[in-house]
Amino acid sequence: MSNPYDVAVIGLGAMGSAAVSFLAARGVRVIGFEAASPAHGLGSSHGDSRLIRLGYFEDPAYVPLLHRAYENWRSLENRLRERILHVTGVLQIGKPDSKIITGTRASCDLYGLASDTLFADQMRKRFPVFGLDDDEVAILDPNGGWLKPESAIWGYLRMAAADGAALHLGEKVDEIAPDDNGVNIVVGDQKYRANRVIVATGSWISHLIPALQNIANPIRQVVAWYRPANGFVTDPLRMPAFLRDEGTDSSFFGFPEIGPDGVKIGRHAHFMESIDPDAPYCAVNDADRALLDDFAAKRLPGMQGRRVNETTCRYTMLPGENFLLDHLPGENRVIVASPCSGHGFKFTSVIGEILADLATKGGTDFPIEAFTFDRLMKAAQSAD
């Protein structure tokens, strides 16, 4: 007897929602499971905005994926008739020899990407909201901007349902058990069968993929919003989104005033504080606030804002901070998606396509050689 489903997708956050949508659009018999609700507050894809940029400082190898991601974001918008990708430009700020500046230049030079280098005095005239030291520079990526994460996730799920996907929200998968003919999926006292499964459960990834225990590290991330005294300089028409290199492997990110709460800022990986994703919610504390308040006062003096909102989410960090998009070693029926180490949301639209390829073709033409289990395990050994 054939299995009822060709593919099951476990976890309908960013990557899972995109995967189930791409699969359904291809006519695949697909079922998706989400333990909570899409874009819920204990996950990694809420908070109204996520950065997107082409000049990728982390590694130029990501740039081809970004080109496809932009195409796929526009395709999603066209089908939904809703704007998700907002191009405001992204400023990447730091000392000339900093990781963010040198990495951004490397990607721009290798792929001939549009960019504009601004020195401190030029920044003060053009973007007065930012405070730069005299020896700092900024690289403006004119194609950068921000994405609406909640709209993207719900949009992908609406499309998946319209294309025939079975979506089970509020159902937690307790176990997956592959055999020679497919995969058993256990949800409470219910059992489902599929030919293959994609596991995209973010902070909970090691619950179903024990090989990632002590390797995938869920951490607490905090962001806050500041209402500016002068909303003129923080309007998206005048203030790009930004990344700022603060040295010693510390970087901050932020967005213009795109909602009622004002300018949003955060520090990448925050305090690198490991968490148990099943533990009670950990509220924002005074140390979190002090970190972000100090940054806002020092680096955004033209804003003169006050903190009006705050929230937490989770990153799930991997050694080397690359992604993981690969079949489980020794088990080609199980595909492991992400975790994306806090910089993956912008790739959601192309990762969904990649996962659909892996589930239906066994491979993909996209360059994902850096995102294998083998590379991850080597990075983990180096970290030790």
C-alpha positions in Angstrom: 0.0 0.0 0.0 1.4 3.5 -0.8 1.9 6.0 1.9 -0.9 8.6 2.3 1.6 11.5 1.9 4.7 12.0 -0.2 6.3 14.4 2.2 5.6 15.5 5.8 7.0 18.9 7.0 7.4 19.1 10.7 7.6 22.7 12.0 5.8 25.5 10.1 7.9 28.4 11.0 9.8 30.3 8.3 11.5 27.4 6.5 8.8 24.8 7.1 6.0 27.1 5.8 7.9 27.9 2.7 8.8 24.2 2.1 5.2 23.1 2.4 4.1 25.8 0.0 6.6 24.9 -2.6 5.8 21.2 -2.3 2.0 21.8 -2.6 2.6 24.0 -5.6 4.3 21.1 -7.3 1.3 18.8 -6.8 3.1 16.8 -4.0 0.9 15.1 -1.4 2.2 17.0 1.6 1.2 17.3 5.2 2.5 20.0 7.6 2.6 19.9 11.4 3.0 22.9 13.8 3.1 22.3 17.5 1.9 25.9 18.3 0.6 28.5 16.0 2.5 30.0 13.0 4.9 32.9 13.9 4.2 32.3 17.6 6.0 34.3 20.3 8.3 31.5 21.5 9.8 30.9 18.0 12.3 32.6 15.8 10.1 34.4 13.3 8.1 37.1 14.9 8.6 40.8 15.7 7.5 42.6 12.5 10.8 42.9 10.6 13.8 41.0 9.4 16.8 42.3 7.4 17.6 41.4 3.8 20.7 42.5 1.9 22.7 41.5 -1.1 26.2 42.6 0.1 26.6 39.6 2.5 29.5 40.1 4.8 29.3 36.6 6.3 30.4 34.8 3.1 30.2 35.7 -0.6 28.9 32.1 -1.2 25.5 33.2 0.1 25.0 35.8 -2.6 23.7 33.5 -5.4 21.1 32.2 -2.9 20.1 35.8 -2.1 19.6 36.6 -5.8 17.1 33.7 -6.0 15.6 34.7 -2.6 14.8 38.2 -4.0 13.1 36.6 -7.0 11.0 34.3 -4.9 10.0 37.0 -2.5 8.6 39.0 -5.4 6.8 35.9 -6.7 5.2 35.4 -3.3 4.1 39.0 -3.2 2.6 38.7 -6.7 0.5 35.7 -5.7 -0.6 37.1 -2.4 -1.0 40.7 -3.7 0.6 41.9 -0.5 3.9 43.7 0.0 6.4 41.7 2.1 9.9 42.9 0.9 10.6 46.6 1.5 13.7 48.1 -0.1 15.0 51.0 2.0 18.7 50.3 1.6 20.9 48.8 4.3 23.9 50.5 5.9 26.8 48.3 7.1 28.9 50.4 9.5 32.3 49.8 11.1 36.0 50.5 10.9 37.6 49.9 7.5 39.2 46.7 8.7 36.2 45.3 10.6 34.6 42.0 9.7 31.4 43.6 8.4 33.1 46.2 6.2 35.7 43.8 4.7 33.2 41.1 4.2 30.7 43.3 2.6 33.3 44.7 0.2 34.4 41.1 -0.7 30.9 40.1 -1.7 30.2 43.4 -3.6 33.5 43.1 -5.5 33.2 39.4 -6.3 29.6 39.7 -7.7 29.7 43.3 -8.9 27.0 44.4 -6.5 25.9 48.0 -6.3 27.3 49.8 -3.2 28.3 53.2 -2.0 31.0 53.9 0.5 30.3 56.8 2.9 32.8 58.3 5.3 31.8 59.7 8.7 31.4 63.3 7.5 29.3 62.2 4.6 27.1 60.1 6.9 26.5 63.0 9.2 25.1 65.0 6.3 23.2 62.3 4.5 21.9 60.2 7.4 22.1 62.4 10.5 20.4 59.9 12.8 23.6 57.8 12.9 26.6 58.6 15.1 29.9 57.5 13.5 33.4 57.8 14.9 35.8 59.7 12.6 37.6 56.5 11.6 34.5 54.6 10.7 32.9 54.1 7.3 29.5 52.9 6.0 28.7 50.8 2.9 25.2 51.4 1.6 23.6 48.4 -0.1 20.8 50.0 -2.1 19.1 46.7 -2.6 18.8 45.9 1.1 15.8 46.4 3.2 13.4 44.5 5.4 10.9 41.7 5.3 7.6 41.2 7.2 8.0 37.7 8.8 4.5 37.1 10.1 3.0 38.0 6.7 5.5 35.8 4.9 4.8 32.7 7.1 1.0 33.1 7.0 1.2 33.9 3.3 3.1 30.7 2.5 0.6 28.7 4.6 -2.4 30.2 2.8 -0.9 29.3 -0.5 -0.1 25.8 0.6 -3.6 25.2 1.8 -5.0 26.6 -1.5 -2.8 24.2 -3.4 -4.0 21.2 -1.4 -1.6 20.8 1.6 -3.0 19.3 4.8 -2.0 21.6 7.6 -2.2 20.4 11.2 -1.8 23.4 13.6 -1.4 22.8 17.3 -0.2 19.3 16.8 3.2 18.3 18.2 5.1 15.5 16.6 6.5 13.2 19.3 8.5 10.8 17.2 9.6 10.0 13.6 10.6 6.5 12.7 11.8 5.8 9.2 11.7 2.3 7.8 12.3 0.7 4.4 9.0 1.9 3.0 8.6 5.4 4.5 8.4 7.2 7.8 6.1 6.8 10.7 5.1 10.1 12.3 3.7 9.9 15.8 1.4 12.7 17.1 0.0 11.8 20.5 -2.1 8.7 19.9 -2.3 9.4 16.1 0.1 8.0 13.5 0.8 9.2 10.0 2.8 7.9 7.1 4.9 9.7 4.5 7.6 8.7 2.1 9.9 11.4 3.4 10.0 14.0 6.2 11.5 17.5 6.5 12.3 18.4 10.1 12.3 22.2 10.5 11.6 22.7 14.2 14.1 25.5 15.0 15.0 25.5 18.7 13.4 22.1 19.2 15.4 20.5 16.3 17.4 18.1 18.6 14.2 16.6 20.0 13.6 14.8 16.7 17.2 14.8 15.5 19.3 13.5 18.4 22.5 13.8 16.3 22.2 17.6 16.9 22.1 17.4 20.7 24.9 19.5 22.2 25.5 20.9 18.7 22.4 23.0 17.9 22.4 25.6 20.7 19.1 27.6 21.3 19.9 31.0 22.7 17.8 33.9 23.9 17.6 37.0 21.7 16.2 40.4 22.8 15.1 43.4 20.7 13.6 46.7 21.7 11.8 49.6 20.0 12.5 53.3 20.6 10.2 56.1 19.7 12.1 59.0 18.2 11.8 62.6 19.3 12.2 63.5 15.6 10.4 61.1 13.4 11.6 63.0 10.3 15.1 61.5 10.4 13.8 57.9 11.2 11.3 57.7 8.4 12.1 54.7 6.0 12.6 57.2 3.2 15.5 58.8 5.1 16.8 56.1 7.4 18.0 52.8 6.0 18.1 49.6 8.0 21.6 48.9 9.4 24.2 46.6 10.7 27.0 48.0 12.9 30.3 46.3 13.8 31.3 47.0 17.4 34.4 44.9 17.4 35.2 41.8 19.5 32.7 39.8 17.5 29.8 42.1 18.5 27.4 43.5 16.0 24.1 45.3 16.3 21.2 45.6 13.8 18.3 48.0 13.4 15.4 49.2 11.4 13.8 52.6 10.6 10.5 53.6 12.0 8.3 51.1 10.2 5.6 50.7 12.9 3.9 52.5 15.7 6.6 51.6 18.2 9.4 53.3 16.4 13.0 52.2 15.7 13.8 48.6 16.4 17.3 47.5 17.5 19.1 44.4 18.7 22.5 42.8 19.2 23.2 39.7 17.1 23.1 36.7 19.5 22.6 39.2 22.4 24.5 37.7 25.4 24.8 34.2 23.7 22.7 32.9 26.6 21.7 29.2 26.1 18.1 28.3 26.9 15.9 25.3 27.2 13.2 25.9 24.6 10.7 24.0 26.8 11.4 26.1 29.9 9.1 28.9 30.9 9.3 32.2 29.0 12.2 34.4 30.2 11.2 38.0 30.3 13.4 41.0 29.3 15.5 42.1 32.2 17.5 45.2 33.3 20.7 43.9 31.8 19.0 43.4 28.4 17.6 46.9 28.6 20.9 48.5 29.6 22.7 46.9 26.7 20.2 48.2 24.1 19.6 51.6 25.8 23.4 52.3 25.8 23.7 51.4 22.2 20.8 53.6 21.2 22.1 56.6 23.1 25.7 56.2 21.7 25.1 55.2 18.1 21.7 56.8 17.3 22.1 60.2 18.9 20.1 61.9 16.1 17.1 59.9 17.2 17.0 60.9 20.9 14.4 58.1 21.4 12.9 56.4 24.4 12.2 52.7 24.7 8.6 51.8 24.4 8.5 48.1 23.7 10.6 45.0 24.0 10.4 41.3 23.3 12.4 38.1 23.1 12.8 35.4 20.5 15.2 32.5 19.9 18.2 31.9 17.7 19.4 28.4 17.3 23.2 28.6 16.7 25.3 26.1 14.9 29.2 25.9 15.1 30.4 28.2 12.3 27.0 29.9 12.1 26.2 28.4 8.7 22.9 26.7 7.9 22.1 23.0 7.8 20.2 21.7 4.8 20.9 18.1 4.3 19.7 14.5 4.5 20.2 12.9 7.9 23.4 10.7 7.6 22.4 7.2 6.7 18.8 8.0 6.3 17.7 9.7 3.0 14.1 9.7 4.0 14.8 12.4 6.7 15.8 15.9 5.6 17.0 18.4 8.3 16.3 22.1 7.7 18.2 24.9 9.3 18.8 26.0 12.2 19.9 29.2 10.6 22.1 30.7 13.4 20.2 34.0 13.6 20.7 35.2 10.0 18.4 32.9 8.0 15.0 34.5 7.6 16.0 36.5 4.5 16.7 33.1 2.8 13.3 31.6 3.6 12.0 32.0 0.1 14.9 30.1 -1.5 15.3 27.6 1.3 11.7 26.5 0.8 12.5 25.8 -2.9 15.7 23.9 -1.9 13.9 21.7 0.6 11.2 20.9 -2.0 14.1 19.8 -4.3 15.7 17.6 -1.7 12.4 16.0 -0.8 11.3 15.3 -4.4 14.6 15.0 -6.3 17.0 13.9 -3.7 19.2 16.9 -4.5 19.2 20.5 -5.7 21.0 22.7 -8.2 21.4 25.4 -5.7 24.9 25.8 -4.1 24.4 24.3 -0.6 27.7 22.4 -0.2 28.5 24.5 2.8 25.4 23.4 4.6 25.9 19.6 5.0 26.2 17.5 8.1 29.8 16.7 7.2 30.7 20.4 7.2 28.8 20.9 10.4 30.5 18.1 12.3 33.9 19.4 11.2 33.0 22.9 12.4 31.8 21.3 15.7 35.1 19.5 16.1 37.1 22.7 15.4 35.0 24.5 18.0 35.9 21.9 20.6 
